[in-house]
Each structure stands twice: as structure tokens, then as C-alpha cells.
Amino acid sequence: MMESIIKVDNVTKKFGEETVLDHVSFQFERGKIYGIIGRNGSGKTVLFKTIIGFLKPDSGRVVVEGKEIGWDQDFAGNIGIIIETPGFLSAFNGYKNLEYLAGIKKIIGKEEIRESMRRVGLEPDSRKKVGKYSLGMRQRLAIAQAIMEDPHILILDEPMNGLDKQSVAKVREILLELKAEGKTILLASHNKEDIEILCDEVYEMERGRIVGSCLSSCIVT
């Protein structure tokens, strides 16, 4: 049996009277891509934020790489994240934005930043300010930021938003390469093709609950 890198155990999260996660349990293994599907408001983003530690569950527990979030550590380490609209400093170019973010943990240098940009098809020496980027360029910069510190886990909420067909193909290629390197990837997407091509297992959420699961060969509606 493969090792579970993420365990979500009977997690419930409420905002006021609204239950957004309702006794949710998952186990995610190393080296796999998991699809999390469901309509807007089904609980996908809240689940991701709870795994990372941005939100604290009202009950239940989240364990990432053997450490309980909110107990052993406040936030999950070794995770690359794309959740909601990426926020960058519009007055600086892509490289300077990533250099600023890399300065928080100080675990990588200039070459790792440059390589992550090249990997997603961005030129690290470009002087173009992020404020002038297209939506697709901003999304590729977000992917570069998510992978630049070589995380063990990637949590990606609609990472293909704004990408053209060529860029989507490139990102899919990168994610499959990262899987082959042993990374665990949680992917929320409304795109059926992304789910079918990339995911080993798929979970469907509705009103904060898991209502279905299947392997990558299942039909996503």
C-alpha cells in the first residue's frame, strides 16, 4: 500500500449557519494526480484552503506529511498553491515578483526562479510589467510560482484559466512530469479533458460532501 501524504479526516467547516464542508474524508497518496470536481460553491476551494491551513476546521483533522495542521504546524509546508486569482505586484516584471515571493522562505536562488519561468514559457529577462500581462501570462506566472521551490505537493484551483490551447498542452505536460517525479497534485477543474488526461482518481463534491469517486477512466459530467 502506498504512503498517504495527505489525510483529511471527518472535516467539517461552517460559516455561520452554512455548512461548507460536511464530514469530509480523503486520503491522497504520493505520486498521483487527484481531480476534485463539482459546481461552484460545492466546497472545493474551502477544502483546499483547509488542507493548506488558511482555514481551520470546526471539527476533524488534516494531516500533511505526518503533521497535523493547526497542531503540529499552522500551515502545511512543501506545498505549491494556485487558489483563486493570483495576486502579483503589477508595477514589477515577472522575475521580480517571483524573486520577492522566494525571499519569504529563502530556500531557492535566482537560477531556480529563472528555470521555473522558462518551464512555463515565460522569459525571465523580459522587462514587461505584470500589469501589462494577459490573463494567460499571469496564470503561467502563477504556475511558475507554485513549482519554483520544488514542493512535494501542488494544490491547483483551475490552473488552466485564461490559457490558450498551446499553453494548456504545455501545462499538462509539466504536471505529468511533476507526477513522474513523485509529486502529489490536487487539481480542481471544470474542464472534462483536463480531468480525463491528468487525473488518476476523481472525487466529486456537492454541498460540502463527497458524492462520488472513480478512476481516471470515469465519465465526468
N, C-alpha and C positions, 0 to 999 in steps of 0.2 A: 504494500500500500504506500502511495506517495505521501510526502510530508505536506500537511496543511500549513500554508504560510499566513492565511487569514482565516479567523474563525469569528463568525457573528452568531452569538448565542442568545436566542429568545429576546431580541432587542425591540423595545417599544419606545417611541418618541412622540410626544404630543406638543402642539402649540395651542395653548388654551384648551378648548373643548375638542379640538380637531386632532384625531389620531392619524399621524402621517406615516409611522412605521408601527405595525401591529404584530408583535411577537415574531419577528423575522429571524430566521436562522439560515446561515450559509456556511460552507467550508470551501475554501479555494486552495488548490494545490499549486506548487511551484511549476513553472514552465508551461502554463496553459493560458489561453485567452478565453475569458468568460464574457458572454453577451448579456447585458441587462436591458430588457425591453419593456415597453409599457407606454401608455399615453402620458402626456404632460400632467403632472400632479399625482402620478402613481406612486411616487416615493423614491425614485431612482437617485435624484440629486441629494436628497436628505440622507439616504443610505450611504452614499459616497462621503458626504461630509462627516457622518458619524464614524465611519471607518478611519478617516484621517485624524479625527479628534477635533474638528471645527465645531461640532455639535456633540453634546453629552447625552447619552440615552437616559430616559427616565427609569428604565429597568433593563435588565440583561447586560451582556458584556461583549466587548470587542477585543480580540487578541490578535496582534500583528507581530509575526516573527517571535512568538513566545512571550510577548509583553502586553499586559492589559492596558488599553488606552484609558487614561483618566486615573489610573492607579500606579502602574509601573512607570508610565511616561504620559505627559499631557497630549502629545501629538505623535502620530506614527512617523518613525524615521524611515529613510531609504525609500521614499515614495516620490514619484514624479506625477504632477497633477495638471489636468485641464478641467476646470469646472466653471461653467457659465462663461461670460465674455471676458477674455484675457485682458488684464489691466497693465498697460505699459506707459512709460513716460513719453509723451508724444513729441517732445522737443529734442529727443536724442535718437540716434540711429539704433538699429537692431543690436549691434555688438555692444554698445554702451549700456543698453537695457539689460542684456544678459550678464554683462560684467558687474553691474550693480547688484543684481539678484544673486550672482555667485559669491559676492562679497559677504553675504549673510552667514553662510556656513563655512566659507573659506576652505573648501576641500578640493577645488579644481583650479586650474590656471587658464591662461589665455588660449593655449592650444586646444584644450577641451571645449572651450566656448566656440572657437572658430570651427572645429570639426563638427560640432552639433549643428551649426548653421549650414555648413556645406552639405551635411547629410540630408537636410530637408530642402535643399535647393536655394538657399539664400547666400548672398555674397557678404562675408564678414567685413570686408573693406569698404562696402558701399556707404556713402555719406547720407543716403536718403533717410530722412527722419521718419520715425514710426507713425507720426501724424499724417504722413503722406502715403502710408502703406494702404494697399487694398485690403479688404476683409480676408481674402485668401492668404496674403502675405503675413498678416497679423496672426492668422491661425497657424501658419507654418512656424512663425517665431515662437508661438506658444508651445508647439511640439518640440522645438529645439530646446526651449527652457525646461520642458518636462524630462528630457532624456540626457541633458548635458552632464549631470552629476552621476550618471550610470546607476540609477536606482534599481533596487530589486523588484519593485512593484510600480506599475503605472495605472493610474485611475483617470480615465479619459471620458468626459461627458460631451458627446457629439463632437469629436475631434475633426471630422471632415467638413464641418460647416464652412461654407464660403470657398471651398477648394474646387478648382476646375478638374476635369476628368484626368488629366495628366498628373496633377498633384495628388489626387486621391489614390491613383495607382502607386505613386511613389511612397505615400504614407503607409499604404497597405504592405508594401514590400518591407519597409522599415519595421513595422510591427511584427511581421512574421520573422524577420531577422532577430529581433529582440526576444521573441518567444524561443527561438532556437538557441539563444544564449542563456536560457533558463529564467527569463523574466516572467513574472505573473502580471497579466493585463486584465483589468476590468474595463469593459467598453460599453457605454450606453450609446445607442444609435437608433434613429428611426429608419435608417437605410437597410432594407432587407438584404441587399447584395453584400454590404459590409459584414453583416452578421453571418451570412452563409459562408463567405470566403474566409473570414478570420477566426471565427469562434469554434472552440472545442465543445463548449457547453453553453446553453442559453437558458436564462431564467426570465420568466415573465412576471411583472408586478402589476397589481391593480389595487388601488385604495390602500396602499401600505402593506399589502400581503403578497406572498409568493403564490401565484395561482397556477403555475405550470413550469415545467423544466424539460429539456430534451437535449440531445446531442446536436452537433452542427448540421446534420442531415435533415433536421425537422423543418417544417414549413413555417416561416414567420409571417404573420398577417399584419 
